[in-house]
Amino acid sequence: MPLVNIRLARRDVPTTAAQKAALIAGVTQLMQQVLDKRPESVTVIIDEIDPENWGQGGEPVTEIRRRSQGPTQA
C-alpha cells in the first residue's frame, strides 16, 4: 500500500481544493501506470508548510520568493 507525501510551501495565493484533487488523482494514476498499483491502494498526503519553515540553498523560501519578485514599485 504506497503512501506518497507531497510537501508544498504555502503561497500567497492558496492552493485550491481543485488543485489538490488534481495532484491526488495525477499521483495515483502515475503509481498505477509506473508501478502497476491499484488506485484504491494508493494514499496521497499533501502537507502545506509555512515558507518560513522551508529552506533551500541555505536560505528560507520567504527570502527566495522576495528576491525573485524583484524590486517593488511605489
PyMOL Python script that loads the backbone (N, CA, C, O; Angstrom):
from pymol import cmd

cmd.read_pdbstr("""\
ATOM      1  N   MET A   1       0.847  -1.170   0.000  1.00  0.00           N
ATOM      2  CA  MET A   1       0.000   0.000   0.000  1.00  0.00           C
ATOM      3  C   MET A   1       0.898   1.241   0.000  1.00  0.00           C
ATOM      4  O   MET A   1       1.387   1.643   1.056  1.00  0.00           O
ATOM      5  N   PRO A   2       1.122   1.857  -1.178  1.00  0.00           N
ATOM      6  CA  PRO A   2       2.020   3.007  -1.252  1.00  0.00           C
ATOM      7  C   PRO A   2       1.438   4.252  -0.589  1.00  0.00           C
ATOM      8  O   PRO A   2       0.237   4.518  -0.635  1.00  0.00           O
ATOM      9  N   LEU A   3       2.339   4.991   0.021  1.00  0.00           N
ATOM     10  CA  LEU A   3       1.998   6.284   0.625  1.00  0.00           C
ATOM     11  C   LEU A   3       2.890   7.324  -0.035  1.00  0.00           C
ATOM     12  O   LEU A   3       4.115   7.224   0.017  1.00  0.00           O
ATOM     13  N   VAL A   4       2.270   8.322  -0.657  1.00  0.00           N
ATOM     14  CA  VAL A   4       3.001   9.396  -1.312  1.00  0.00           C
ATOM     15  C   VAL A   4       2.724  10.673  -0.539  1.00  0.00           C
ATOM     16  O   VAL A   4       1.570  11.036  -0.311  1.00  0.00           O
ATOM     17  N   ASN A   5       3.797  11.356  -0.137  1.00  0.00           N
ATOM     18  CA  ASN A   5       3.664  12.601   0.618  1.00  0.00           C
ATOM     19  C   ASN A   5       4.157  13.746  -0.255  1.00  0.00           C
ATOM     20  O   ASN A   5       5.310  13.756  -0.687  1.00  0.00           O
ATOM     21  N   ILE A   6       3.281  14.707  -0.510  1.00  0.00           N
ATOM     22  CA  ILE A   6       3.624  15.897  -1.280  1.00  0.00           C
ATOM     23  C   ILE A   6       3.723  17.050  -0.296  1.00  0.00           C
ATOM     24  O   ILE A   6       2.787  17.314   0.458  1.00  0.00           O
ATOM     25  N   ARG A   7       4.848  17.727  -0.306  1.00  0.00           N
ATOM     26  CA  ARG A   7       5.038  18.873   0.589  1.00  0.00           C
ATOM     27  C   ARG A   7       5.172  20.132  -0.249  1.00  0.00           C
ATOM     28  O   ARG A   7       6.003  20.216  -1.153  1.00  0.00           O
ATOM     29  N   LEU A   8       4.337  21.104   0.071  1.00  0.00           N
ATOM     30  CA  LEU A   8       4.322  22.373  -0.638  1.00  0.00           C
ATOM     31  C   LEU A   8       4.554  23.503   0.343  1.00  0.00           C
ATOM     32  O   LEU A   8       4.008  23.493   1.446  1.00  0.00           O
ATOM     33  N   ALA A   9       5.353  24.471  -0.047  1.00  0.00           N
ATOM     34  CA  ALA A   9       5.452  25.687   0.760  1.00  0.00           C
ATOM     35  C   ALA A   9       4.202  26.515   0.456  1.00  0.00           C
ATOM     36  O   ALA A   9       3.861  26.741  -0.705  1.00  0.00           O
ATOM     37  N   ARG A  10       3.526  26.960   1.514  1.00  0.00           N
ATOM     38  CA  ARG A  10       2.325  27.781   1.320  1.00  0.00           C
ATOM     39  C   ARG A  10       2.656  28.988   0.459  1.00  0.00           C
ATOM     40  O   ARG A  10       3.749  29.549   0.533  1.00  0.00           O
ATOM     41  N   ARG A  11       1.686  29.371  -0.357  1.00  0.00           N
ATOM     42  CA  ARG A  11       1.845  30.516  -1.247  1.00  0.00           C
ATOM     43  C   ARG A  11       0.890  31.620  -0.828  1.00  0.00           C
ATOM     44  O   ARG A  11      -0.049  31.395  -0.065  1.00  0.00           O
ATOM     45  N   ASP A  12       1.147  32.818  -1.341  1.00  0.00           N
ATOM     46  CA  ASP A  12       0.232  33.935  -1.084  1.00  0.00           C
ATOM     47  C   ASP A  12      -1.157  33.618  -1.612  1.00  0.00           C
ATOM     48  O   ASP A  12      -2.165  33.937  -0.981  1.00  0.00           O
ATOM     49  N   VAL A  13      -1.197  32.980  -2.788  1.00  0.00           N
ATOM     50  CA  VAL A  13      -2.466  32.513  -3.351  1.00  0.00           C
ATOM     51  C   VAL A  13      -2.587  31.048  -2.957  1.00  0.00           C
ATOM     52  O   VAL A  13      -1.845  30.207  -3.464  1.00  0.00           O
ATOM     53  N   PRO A  14      -3.508  30.735  -2.063  1.00  0.00           N
ATOM     54  CA  PRO A  14      -3.593  29.367  -1.547  1.00  0.00           C
ATOM     55  C   PRO A  14      -3.848  28.328  -2.648  1.00  0.00           C
ATOM     56  O   PRO A  14      -4.505  28.611  -3.649  1.00  0.00           O
ATOM     57  N   THR A  15      -3.323  27.145  -2.441  1.00  0.00           N
ATOM     58  CA  THR A  15      -3.611  26.026  -3.329  1.00  0.00           C
ATOM     59  C   THR A  15      -5.077  25.663  -3.138  1.00  0.00           C
ATOM     60  O   THR A  15      -5.534  25.472  -2.011  1.00  0.00           O
ATOM     61  N   THR A  16      -5.807  25.570  -4.236  1.00  0.00           N
ATOM     62  CA  THR A  16      -7.246  25.322  -4.144  1.00  0.00           C
ATOM     63  C   THR A  16      -7.540  23.832  -3.929  1.00  0.00           C
ATOM     64  O   THR A  16      -6.688  22.971  -4.148  1.00  0.00           O
ATOM     65  N   ALA A  17      -8.747  23.566  -3.504  1.00  0.00           N
ATOM     66  CA  ALA A  17      -9.176  22.173  -3.338  1.00  0.00           C
ATOM     67  C   ALA A  17      -9.120  21.444  -4.673  1.00  0.00           C
ATOM     68  O   ALA A  17      -8.779  20.262  -4.720  1.00  0.00           O
ATOM     69  N   ALA A  18      -9.453  22.139  -5.761  1.00  0.00           N
ATOM     70  CA  ALA A  18      -9.410  21.520  -7.094  1.00  0.00           C
ATOM     71  C   ALA A  18      -7.975  21.173  -7.486  1.00  0.00           C
ATOM     72  O   ALA A  18      -7.734  20.115  -8.068  1.00  0.00           O
ATOM     73  N   GLN A  19      -7.031  22.042  -7.176  1.00  0.00           N
ATOM     74  CA  GLN A  19      -5.621  21.758  -7.476  1.00  0.00           C
ATOM     75  C   GLN A  19      -5.129  20.570  -6.667  1.00  0.00           C
ATOM     76  O   GLN A  19      -4.406  19.719  -7.185  1.00  0.00           O
ATOM     77  N   LYS A  20      -5.517  20.510  -5.405  1.00  0.00           N
ATOM     78  CA  LYS A  20      -5.114  19.383  -4.559  1.00  0.00           C
ATOM     79  C   LYS A  20      -5.726  18.084  -5.075  1.00  0.00           C
ATOM     80  O   LYS A  20      -5.057  17.050  -5.099  1.00  0.00           O
ATOM     81  N   ALA A  21      -6.986  18.130  -5.486  1.00  0.00           N
ATOM     82  CA  ALA A  21      -7.641  16.944  -6.030  1.00  0.00           C
ATOM     83  C   ALA A  21      -6.935  16.480  -7.302  1.00  0.00           C
ATOM     84  O   ALA A  21      -6.790  15.279  -7.527  1.00  0.00           O
ATOM     85  N   ALA A  22      -6.492  17.433  -8.139  1.00  0.00           N
ATOM     86  CA  ALA A  22      -5.777  17.088  -9.368  1.00  0.00           C
ATOM     87  C   ALA A  22      -4.430  16.439  -9.044  1.00  0.00           C
ATOM     88  O   ALA A  22      -4.024  15.490  -9.714  1.00  0.00           O
ATOM     89  N   LEU A  23      -3.736  16.945  -8.022  1.00  0.00           N
ATOM     90  CA  LEU A  23      -2.477  16.329  -7.601  1.00  0.00           C
ATOM     91  C   LEU A  23      -2.707  14.890  -7.130  1.00  0.00           C
ATOM     92  O   LEU A  23      -1.972  13.980  -7.512  1.00  0.00           O
ATOM     93  N   ILE A  24      -3.720  14.697  -6.306  1.00  0.00           N
ATOM     94  CA  ILE A  24      -4.028  13.364  -5.778  1.00  0.00           C
ATOM     95  C   ILE A  24      -4.362  12.403  -6.917  1.00  0.00           C
ATOM     96  O   ILE A  24      -3.859  11.281  -6.954  1.00  0.00           O
ATOM     97  N   ALA A  25      -5.208  12.844  -7.841  1.00  0.00           N
ATOM     98  CA  ALA A  25      -5.591  11.987  -8.969  1.00  0.00           C
ATOM     99  C   ALA A  25      -4.391  11.685  -9.863  1.00  0.00           C
ATOM    100  O   ALA A  25      -4.209  10.552 -10.308  1.00  0.00           O
ATOM    101  N   GLY A  26      -3.573  12.709 -10.123  1.00  0.00           N
ATOM    102  CA  GLY A  26      -2.428  12.515 -11.005  1.00  0.00           C
ATOM    103  C   GLY A  26      -1.380  11.596 -10.425  1.00  0.00           C
ATOM    104  O   GLY A  26      -0.844  10.739 -11.128  1.00  0.00           O
ATOM    105  N   VAL A  27      -1.079  11.764  -9.142  1.00  0.00           N
ATOM    106  CA  VAL A  27      -0.089  10.898  -8.492  1.00  0.00           C
ATOM    107  C   VAL A  27      -0.609   9.462  -8.431  1.00  0.00           C
ATOM    108  O   VAL A  27       0.147   8.515  -8.643  1.00  0.00           O
ATOM    109  N   THR A  28      -1.879   9.306  -8.145  1.00  0.00           N
ATOM    110  CA  THR A  28      -2.476   7.966  -8.091  1.00  0.00           C
ATOM    111  C   THR A  28      -2.383   7.294  -9.453  1.00  0.00           C
ATOM    112  O   THR A  28      -2.026   6.119  -9.550  1.00  0.00           O
ATOM    113  N   GLN A  29      -2.704   8.040 -10.503  1.00  0.00           N
ATOM    114  CA  GLN A  29      -2.627   7.494 -11.862  1.00  0.00           C
ATOM    115  C   GLN A  29      -1.185   7.123 -12.218  1.00  0.00           C
ATOM    116  O   GLN A  29      -0.948   6.086 -12.837  1.00  0.00           O
ATOM    117  N   LEU A  30      -0.238   7.949 -11.836  1.00  0.00           N
ATOM    118  CA  LEU A  30       1.176   7.665 -12.100  1.00  0.00           C
ATOM    119  C   LEU A  30       1.626   6.381 -11.403  1.00  0.00           C
ATOM    120  O   LEU A  30       2.334   5.568 -11.997  1.00  0.00           O
ATOM    121  N   MET A  31       1.223   6.198 -10.157  1.00  0.00           N
ATOM    122  CA  MET A  31       1.569   4.980  -9.413  1.00  0.00           C
ATOM    123  C   MET A  31       0.972   3.752 -10.098  1.00  0.00           C
ATOM    124  O   MET A  31       1.598   2.693 -10.151  1.00  0.00           O
ATOM    125  N   GLN A  32      -0.234   3.905 -10.618  1.00  0.00           N
ATOM    126  CA  GLN A  32      -0.870   2.794 -11.326  1.00  0.00           C
ATOM    127  C   GLN A  32      -0.113   2.479 -12.616  1.00  0.00           C
ATOM    128  O   GLN A  32       0.146   1.313 -12.913  1.00  0.00           O
ATOM    129  N   GLN A  33       0.239   3.506 -13.378  1.00  0.00           N
ATOM    130  CA  GLN A  33       0.909   3.295 -14.669  1.00  0.00           C
ATOM    131  C   GLN A  33       2.332   2.774 -14.510  1.00  0.00           C
ATOM    132  O   GLN A  33       2.741   1.863 -15.230  1.00  0.00           O
ATOM    133  N   VAL A  34       3.087   3.338 -13.581  1.00  0.00           N
ATOM    134  CA  VAL A  34       4.503   3.007 -13.463  1.00  0.00           C
ATOM    135  C   VAL A  34       4.743   1.751 -12.629  1.00  0.00           C
ATOM    136  O   VAL A  34       5.572   0.913 -12.983  1.00  0.00           O
ATOM    137  N   LEU A  35       4.018   1.626 -11.524  1.00  0.00           N
ATOM    138  CA  LEU A  35       4.267   0.513 -10.601  1.00  0.00           C
ATOM    139  C   LEU A  35       3.142  -0.514 -10.567  1.00  0.00           C
ATOM    140  O   LEU A  35       3.181  -1.455  -9.775  1.00  0.00           O
ATOM    141  N   ASP A  36       2.135  -0.334 -11.430  1.00  0.00           N
ATOM    142  CA  ASP A  36       1.002  -1.263 -11.506  1.00  0.00           C
ATOM    143  C   ASP A  36       0.277  -1.393 -10.165  1.00  0.00           C
ATOM    144  O   ASP A  36      -0.166  -2.478  -9.787  1.00  0.00           O
ATOM    145  N   LYS A  37       0.162  -0.256  -9.447  1.00  0.00           N
ATOM    146  CA  LYS A  37      -0.549  -0.253  -8.165  1.00  0.00           C
ATOM    147  C   LYS A  37      -2.044  -0.041  -8.400  1.00  0.00           C
ATOM    148  O   LYS A  37      -2.447   0.697  -9.299  1.00  0.00           O
ATOM    149  N   ARG A  38      -2.846  -0.694  -7.583  1.00  0.00           N
ATOM    150  CA  ARG A  38      -4.289  -0.487  -7.651  1.00  0.00           C
ATOM    151  C   ARG A  38      -4.593   0.905  -7.091  1.00  0.00           C
ATOM    152  O   ARG A  38      -4.107   1.240  -6.011  1.00  0.00           O
ATOM    153  N   PRO A  39      -5.377   1.721  -7.791  1.00  0.00           N
ATOM    154  CA  PRO A  39      -5.658   3.083  -7.331  1.00  0.00           C
ATOM    155  C   PRO A  39      -6.197   3.131  -5.906  1.00  0.00           C
ATOM    156  O   PRO A  39      -5.858   4.041  -5.150  1.00  0.00           O
ATOM    157  N   GLU A  40      -7.023   2.174  -5.533  1.00  0.00           N
ATOM    158  CA  GLU A  40      -7.601   2.187  -4.183  1.00  0.00           C
ATOM    159  C   GLU A  40      -6.573   1.888  -3.099  1.00  0.00           C
ATOM    160  O   GLU A  40      -6.846   2.071  -1.912  1.00  0.00           O
ATOM    161  N   SER A  41      -5.383   1.425  -3.505  1.00  0.00           N
ATOM    162  CA  SER A  41      -4.346   1.142  -2.517  1.00  0.00           C
ATOM    163  C   SER A  41      -3.380   2.312  -2.323  1.00  0.00           C
ATOM    164  O   SER A  41      -2.540   2.280  -1.424  1.00  0.00           O
ATOM    165  N   VAL A  42      -3.497   3.346  -3.163  1.00  0.00           N
ATOM    166  CA  VAL A  42      -2.570   4.482  -3.114  1.00  0.00           C
ATOM    167  C   VAL A  42      -3.107   5.554  -2.164  1.00  0.00           C
ATOM    168  O   VAL A  42      -4.246   6.002  -2.296  1.00  0.00           O
ATOM    169  N   THR A  43      -2.277   5.953  -1.215  1.00  0.00           N
ATOM    170  CA  THR A  43      -2.624   7.034  -0.290  1.00  0.00           C
ATOM    171  C   THR A  43      -1.736   8.229  -0.616  1.00  0.00           C
ATOM    172  O   THR A  43      -0.519   8.092  -0.735  1.00  0.00           O
ATOM    173  N   VAL A  44      -2.353   9.400  -0.759  1.00  0.00           N
ATOM    174  CA  VAL A  44      -1.614  10.630  -1.041  1.00  0.00           C
ATOM    175  C   VAL A  44      -1.913  11.625   0.075  1.00  0.00           C
ATOM    176  O   VAL A  44      -3.073  11.877   0.402  1.00  0.00           O
ATOM    177  N   ILE A  45      -0.862  12.183   0.651  1.00  0.00           N
ATOM    178  CA  ILE A  45      -0.996  13.194   1.695  1.00  0.00           C
ATOM    179  C   ILE A  45      -0.326  14.464   1.202  1.00  0.00           C
ATOM    180  O   ILE A  45       0.811  14.432   0.733  1.00  0.00           O
ATOM    181  N   ILE A  46      -1.030  15.578   1.309  1.00  0.00           N
ATOM    182  CA  ILE A  46      -0.472  16.874   0.923  1.00  0.00           C
ATOM    183  C   ILE A  46      -0.264  17.692   2.189  1.00  0.00           C
ATOM    184  O   ILE A  46      -1.209  17.975   2.926  1.00  0.00           O
ATOM    185  N   ASP A  47       0.986  18.067   2.427  1.00  0.00           N
ATOM    186  CA  ASP A  47       1.332  18.926   3.556  1.00  0.00           C
ATOM    187  C   ASP A  47       1.684  20.301   3.014  1.00  0.00           C
ATOM    188  O   ASP A  47       2.515  20.425   2.114  1.00  0.00           O
ATOM    189  N   GLU A  48       1.056  21.329   3.559  1.00  0.00           N
ATOM    190  CA  GLU A  48       1.427  22.696   3.207  1.00  0.00           C
ATOM    191  C   GLU A  48       2.236  23.259   4.374  1.00  0.00           C
ATOM    192  O   GLU A  48       1.757  23.341   5.504  1.00  0.00           O
ATOM    193  N   ILE A  49       3.460  23.639   4.072  1.00  0.00           N
ATOM    194  CA  ILE A  49       4.424  24.066   5.074  1.00  0.00           C
ATOM    195  C   ILE A  49       4.541  25.583   5.055  1.00  0.00           C
ATOM    196  O   ILE A  49       4.555  26.196   3.987  1.00  0.00           O
ATOM    197  N   ASP A  50       4.625  26.183   6.222  1.00  0.00           N
ATOM    198  CA  ASP A  50       4.873  27.610   6.313  1.00  0.00           C
ATOM    199  C   ASP A  50       6.213  27.888   5.629  1.00  0.00           C
ATOM    200  O   ASP A  50       7.204  27.244   5.972  1.00  0.00           O
ATOM    201  N   PRO A  51       6.283  28.827   4.670  1.00  0.00           N
ATOM    202  CA  PRO A  51       7.528  29.054   3.944  1.00  0.00           C
ATOM    203  C   PRO A  51       8.691  29.483   4.827  1.00  0.00           C
ATOM    204  O   PRO A  51       9.848  29.343   4.429  1.00  0.00           O
ATOM    205  N   GLU A  52       8.408  30.001   6.013  1.00  0.00           N
ATOM    206  CA  GLU A  52       9.491  30.341   6.938  1.00  0.00           C
ATOM    207  C   GLU A  52      10.148  29.091   7.504  1.00  0.00           C
ATOM    208  O   GLU A  52      11.264  29.147   8.021  1.00  0.00           O
ATOM    209  N   ASN A  53       9.450  27.958   7.405  1.00  0.00           N
ATOM    210  CA  ASN A  53       9.979  26.682   7.895  1.00  0.00           C
ATOM    211  C   ASN A  53      10.562  25.830   6.775  1.00  0.00           C
ATOM    212  O   ASN A  53      10.798  24.637   6.965  1.00  0.00           O
ATOM    213  N   TRP A  54      10.794  26.423   5.623  1.00  0.00           N
ATOM    214  CA  TRP A  54      11.294  25.699   4.464  1.00  0.00           C
ATOM    215  C   TRP A  54      12.488  26.452   3.929  1.00  0.00           C
ATOM    216  O   TRP A  54      12.397  27.654   3.678  1.00  0.00           O
ATOM    217  N   GLY A  55      13.595  25.780   3.752  1.00  0.00           N
ATOM    218  CA  GLY A  55      14.780  26.431   3.219  1.00  0.00           C
ATOM    219  C   GLY A  55      15.337  25.692   2.029  1.00  0.00           C
ATOM    220  O   GLY A  55      15.159  24.483   1.884  1.00  0.00           O
ATOM    221  N   GLN A  56      16.011  26.437   1.183  1.00  0.00           N
ATOM    222  CA  GLN A  56      16.667  25.845   0.022  1.00  0.00           C
ATOM    223  C   GLN A  56      17.943  26.636  -0.236  1.00  0.00           C
ATOM    224  O   GLN A  56      17.923  27.867  -0.238  1.00  0.00           O
ATOM    225  N   GLY A  57      19.027  25.948  -0.449  1.00  0.00           N
ATOM    226  CA  GLY A  57      20.280  26.618  -0.728  1.00  0.00           C
ATOM    227  C   GLY A  57      20.764  27.494   0.414  1.00  0.00           C
ATOM    228  O   GLY A  57      21.479  28.471   0.190  1.00  0.00           O
ATOM    229  N   GLY A  58      20.380  27.152   1.640  1.00  0.00           N
ATOM    230  CA  GLY A  58      20.854  27.875   2.804  1.00  0.00           C
ATOM    231  C   GLY A  58      20.037  29.087   3.191  1.00  0.00           C
ATOM    232  O   GLY A  58      20.436  29.838   4.081  1.00  0.00           O
ATOM    233  N   GLU A  59      18.899  29.296   2.543  1.00  0.00           N
ATOM    234  CA  GLU A  59      18.060  30.435   2.930  1.00  0.00           C
ATOM    235  C   GLU A  59      16.586  30.059   2.909  1.00  0.00           C
ATOM    236  O   GLU A  59      16.181  29.141   2.195  1.00  0.00           O
ATOM    237  N   PRO A  60      15.782  30.778   3.700  1.00  0.00           N
ATOM    238  CA  PRO A  60      14.358  30.458   3.772  1.00  0.00           C
ATOM    239  C   PRO A  60      13.644  30.779   2.453  1.00  0.00           C
ATOM    240  O   PRO A  60      14.030  31.691   1.723  1.00  0.00           O
ATOM    241  N   VAL A  61      12.618  30.021   2.180  1.00  0.00           N
ATOM    242  CA  VAL A  61      11.825  30.233   0.967  1.00  0.00           C
ATOM    243  C   VAL A  61      11.271  31.658   0.920  1.00  0.00           C
ATOM    244  O   VAL A  61      11.164  32.241  -0.159  1.00  0.00           O
ATOM    245  N   THR A  62      10.919  32.221   2.071  1.00  0.00           N
ATOM    246  CA  THR A  62      10.384  33.585   2.078  1.00  0.00           C
ATOM    247  C   THR A  62      11.376  34.559   1.448  1.00  0.00           C
ATOM    248  O   THR A  62      10.973  35.455   0.706  1.00  0.00           O
ATOM    249  N   GLU A  63      12.668  34.395   1.734  1.00  0.00           N
ATOM    250  CA  GLU A  63      13.693  35.276   1.166  1.00  0.00           C
ATOM    251  C   GLU A  63      13.872  35.009  -0.326  1.00  0.00           C
ATOM    252  O   GLU A  63      14.021  35.947  -1.110  1.00  0.00           O
ATOM    253  N   ILE A  64      13.860  33.756  -0.718  1.00  0.00           N
ATOM    254  CA  ILE A  64      13.995  33.401  -2.137  1.00  0.00           C
ATOM    255  C   ILE A  64      12.840  34.009  -2.934  1.00  0.00           C
ATOM    256  O   ILE A  64      13.051  34.582  -4.002  1.00  0.00           O
ATOM    257  N   ARG A  65      11.622  33.880  -2.408  1.00  0.00           N
ATOM    258  CA  ARG A  65      10.457  34.455  -3.090  1.00  0.00           C
ATOM    259  C   ARG A  65      10.549  35.970  -3.159  1.00  0.00           C
ATOM    260  O   ARG A  65      10.246  36.568  -4.191  1.00  0.00           O
ATOM    261  N   ARG A  66      10.961  36.584  -2.078  1.00  0.00           N
ATOM    262  CA  ARG A  66      11.067  38.039  -2.037  1.00  0.00           C
ATOM    263  C   ARG A  66      12.051  38.524  -3.115  1.00  0.00           C
ATOM    264  O   ARG A  66      11.777  39.487  -3.831  1.00  0.00           O
ATOM    265  N   ARG A  67      13.171  37.854  -3.213  1.00  0.00           N
ATOM    266  CA  ARG A  67      14.196  38.226  -4.186  1.00  0.00           C
ATOM    267  C   ARG A  67      13.702  37.997  -5.620  1.00  0.00           C
ATOM    268  O   ARG A  67      13.980  38.805  -6.506  1.00  0.00           O
ATOM    269  N   SER A  68      12.975  36.908  -5.849  1.00  0.00           N
ATOM    270  CA  SER A  68      12.530  36.589  -7.216  1.00  0.00           C
ATOM    271  C   SER A  68      11.432  37.529  -7.704  1.00  0.00           C
ATOM    272  O   SER A  68      11.193  37.646  -8.906  1.00  0.00           O
ATOM    273  N   GLN A  69      10.767  38.199  -6.763  1.00  0.00           N
ATOM    274  CA  GLN A  69       9.715  39.149  -7.162  1.00  0.00           C
ATOM    275  C   GLN A  69      10.313  40.457  -7.665  1.00  0.00           C
ATOM    276  O   GLN A  69       9.613  41.249  -8.296  1.00  0.00           O
ATOM    277  N   GLY A  70      11.570  40.692  -7.402  1.00  0.00           N
ATOM    278  CA  GLY A  70      12.224  41.906  -7.861  1.00  0.00           C
ATOM    279  C   GLY A  70      11.834  43.104  -7.007  1.00  0.00           C
ATOM    280  O   GLY A  70      11.097  42.975  -6.030  1.00  0.00           O
ATOM    281  N   PRO A  71      12.344  44.275  -7.392  1.00  0.00           N
ATOM    282  CA  PRO A  71      12.052  45.476  -6.602  1.00  0.00           C
ATOM    283  C   PRO A  71      10.575  45.851  -6.688  1.00  0.00           C
ATOM    284  O   PRO A  71       9.946  45.713  -7.737  1.00  0.00           O
ATOM    285  N   THR A  72      10.048  46.316  -5.591  1.00  0.00           N
ATOM    286  CA  THR A  72       8.649  46.755  -5.573  1.00  0.00           C
ATOM    287  C   THR A  72       8.581  48.188  -6.058  1.00  0.00           C
ATOM    288  O   THR A  72       9.486  48.990  -5.829  1.00  0.00           O
ATOM    289  N   GLN A  73       7.481  48.488  -6.736  1.00  0.00           N
ATOM    290  CA  GLN A  73       7.293  49.841  -7.263  1.00  0.00           C
ATOM    291  C   GLN A  73       6.340  50.599  -6.347  1.00  0.00           C
ATOM    292  O   GLN A  73       5.382  50.027  -5.827  1.00  0.00           O
ATOM    293  N   ALA A  74       6.605  51.879  -6.153  1.00  0.00           N
ATOM    294  CA  ALA A  74       5.754  52.709  -5.295  1.00  0.00           C
ATOM    295  C   ALA A  74       4.547  53.205  -6.032  1.00  0.00           C
ATOM    296  O   ALA A  74       3.723  53.918  -5.460  1.00  0.00           O
TER     297      ALA A  74
END
""", "prot")
cmd.dss("prot")
cmd.show_as("cartoon", "prot")
cmd.util.cbc("prot")
cmd.orient("prot")
